[in-house]
């Protein structure tokens, strides 16, 4: 399995039906083609109408999305619209595809932040979509001044899944860059909910540990 296939399929492998098995030659071929189109960037523009049509019809969404992610502003516009759609499955696939974005991060990051906050009437699917957006935000590791405060706010949510999403997927994932959330975390340590207090304390420890590691590496030199 290629690195791209692992990135796309492993996190949600237990939810994938046999017909979408990533070891399938058909699936592997689609992902390889999508990656090639992504690398071509704007030169793959002739394929844009077909790829957009595949997204609209909800068929081959991830391969189409990965290809669109490399096409610049036009492709990103399609994906940022999809990642904030009311359909959580489309949001999940678009968020995964945006992990392959190579431009327009001023649009990509706000759209992923919005996606990570969206919910509806499908708890499992909504949570998976939130996780996909969070994973992509960590992987891109851009605009921590926007990403970190929003996810720090998740620590005070009653929903344990959302609270852990803020802690594990983003705040810890951003390491020392998450220091800007310290004021929010200190406030969370005074929350009436012991689970919130514990989460805040653990994240502060993680941030301090990341900073110490960064200092040690800097002092050690190349």
C-alpha positions in Angstrom: 0.0 0.0 0.0 1.4 3.4 -1.0 1.8 6.3 1.6 -1.2 8.0 0.0 -3.4 4.9 0.2 -2.4 4.6 3.9 -3.3 8.2 4.5 -6.7 7.9 2.8 -7.8 4.5 4.0 -6.2 3.4 7.3 -7.8 5.9 9.7 -11.3 4.8 8.7 -10.5 1.2 7.5 -13.0 -0.4 9.8 -15.8 1.6 8.2 -14.9 0.8 4.6 -16.9 -2.0 2.9 -15.1 -4.8 1.1 -16.0 -3.3 -2.3 -13.7 -0.4 -1.4 -10.8 -2.4 -0.1 -7.6 -0.3 -0.6 -5.8 -3.4 -1.8 -8.2 -3.5 -4.7 -6.3 -2.9 -8.0 -9.2 -0.7 -9.1 -8.9 1.6 -6.0 -5.1 1.7 -6.2 -5.3 2.7 -9.9 -7.7 5.5 -9.1 -5.5 6.9 -6.3 -2.4 6.7 -8.5 -4.1 8.6 -11.3 -5.4 11.2 -8.8 -1.9 11.7 -7.3 -0.5 12.2 -10.8 -3.1 14.8 -11.7 -2.4 16.5 -8.4 1.3 16.8 -9.2 0.5 18.2 -12.7 -1.3 21.0 -11.0 -2.8 23.7 -13.3 -1.6 21.7 -16.3 -4.3 19.1 -15.5 -7.0 21.8 -16.0 -8.6 20.0 -19.0 -9.8 17.3 -16.5 -11.4 19.9 -14.2 -15.1 19.5 -15.6 -14.9 15.8 -15.2 -13.5 15.9 -11.7 -16.0 18.4 -10.6 -18.8 16.3 -12.0 -17.5 13.3 -10.0 -17.6 15.3 -6.8 -21.1 16.5 -7.6 -22.4 13.0 -8.2 -20.6 11.7 -5.1 -18.7 9.1 -7.1 -14.9 8.6 -6.8 -15.0 11.5 -4.5 -11.6 11.0 -2.8 -9.6 10.5 -6.1 -11.4 13.4 -7.7 -10.8 15.6 -4.7 -7.1 14.7 -4.5 -6.7 15.7 -8.2 -8.6 18.9 -7.7 -6.5 19.9 -4.6 -3.5 20.4 -6.9 -5.2 22.5 -9.5 -5.0 25.9 -7.7 -7.8 28.2 -6.9 -10.5 26.6 -9.1 -10.0 23.1 -7.6 -9.7 24.5 -4.0 -13.0 26.4 -4.5 -14.8 23.1 -5.2 -13.2 21.4 -2.2 -13.8 24.2 0.3 -17.5 24.2 -0.7 -17.6 20.5 -0.3 -15.9 20.4 3.1 -18.6 22.7 4.5 -21.5 20.8 2.9 -24.4 19.4 5.0 -23.5 15.8 4.0 -20.9 14.6 6.5 -19.6 11.9 4.2 -18.8 14.5 1.5 -17.2 16.7 4.2 -15.0 13.7 5.3 -13.8 13.0 1.8 -13.2 16.7 0.9 -11.2 17.1 4.2 -9.1 14.1 3.3 -8.5 15.5 -0.2 -7.5 18.9 1.1 -4.6 17.3 2.8 -3.0 17.2 -0.7 -3.6 21.0 -1.2 -0.6 22.9 -2.4 -2.0 26.5 -2.6 -4.7 28.8 -1.4 -4.2 28.0 2.3 -5.9 31.3 3.2 -9.1 29.6 2.0 -8.3 26.0 2.9 -7.6 26.5 6.6 -10.8 28.6 7.4 -12.9 26.0 5.5 -11.4 23.1 7.5 -11.9 25.0 10.7 -15.5 25.5 9.9 -15.9 21.8 8.9 -14.4 20.7 12.2 -17.2 22.5 14.0 -20.1 21.3 11.9 -22.6 18.8 13.3 -26.0 17.5 12.4 -28.3 14.5 12.9 -25.7 11.8 12.1 -23.4 11.6 15.2 -21.1 8.9 14.0 -20.7 10.4 10.5 -20.4 13.9 11.8 -17.6 12.9 14.2 -15.7 11.1 11.5 -15.9 14.2 9.3 -14.7 16.4 12.2 -11.8 14.0 12.8 -10.9 14.2 9.1 -10.8 18.0 9.2 -8.7 17.9 12.4 -6.3 15.4 11.0 -5.8 17.5 7.9 -5.3 20.7 9.9 -2.5 18.9 11.9 -0.9 17.5 8.7 -0.9 20.9 7.0 0.3 22.6 10.2 -0.5 26.1 9.0 -2.1 29.1 10.7 -1.8 27.9 14.3 -3.0 31.3 15.4 -6.4 30.4 13.8 -6.5 26.7 14.4 -5.3 26.4 18.0 -7.7 28.8 19.7 -10.7 27.3 18.0 -9.8 23.8 19.1 -8.8 24.9 22.6 -12.5 25.9 22.9 -13.4 22.3 22.4 -12.0 21.4 25.8 -15.0 22.9 27.5 -17.5 20.9 25.5 -19.7 18.3 27.3 -19.3 15.9 24.4 -16.3 13.7 25.3 -15.5 13.0 21.6 -15.3 16.6 20.7 -13.3 17.4 23.8 -10.8 14.7 22.9 -10.7 16.0 19.3 -9.4 19.3 20.6 -6.9 17.7 22.9 -5.4 14.8 20.9 -5.9 15.7 17.3 -4.9 19.4 17.3 -3.5 20.9 20.4 -1.1 18.0 21.0 -0.5 17.8 17.3 0.6 21.4 17.1 3.2 20.9 19.8 5.0 24.1 20.9 2.9 26.1 18.5 -0.1 25.5 20.7 1.3 27.8 23.4 -1.0 30.5 22.3 -3.8 28.5 23.8 -2.3 28.6 27.3 -4.7 31.4 28.6 -7.7 29.3 27.5 -6.2 26.2 29.0 -5.6 27.9 32.4 -9.2 29.1 32.4 -10.3 25.5 31.6 -8.4 24.3 34.6 -10.9 26.1 36.8 -13.9 24.5 35.1 -16.5 22.7 37.3 -16.1 19.5 35.2 -13.2 17.4 36.4 -12.7 15.9 33.0 -12.3 19.3 31.5 -9.8 20.2 34.2 -7.8 17.0 33.6 -7.8 17.5 29.8 -6.5 21.1 30.2 -3.8 20.1 32.6 -2.6 17.3 30.3 -2.4 19.5 27.3 -0.4 22.1 29.2 2.1 19.4 30.1 2.2 18.3 26.5 2.9 21.8 25.3 5.6 22.4 27.9 7.2 19.0 26.9 7.2 20.0 23.2 8.9 23.3 24.0 11.6 21.6 26.1 12.2 19.2 23.3 12.5 22.0 20.8 14.9 23.9 23.0 17.0 20.8 23.6 17.2 20.1 19.8 18.2 23.7 19.1 21.0 23.6 21.7 22.3 20.3 20.4 22.6 21.9 17.0 22.8 20.1 13.6 
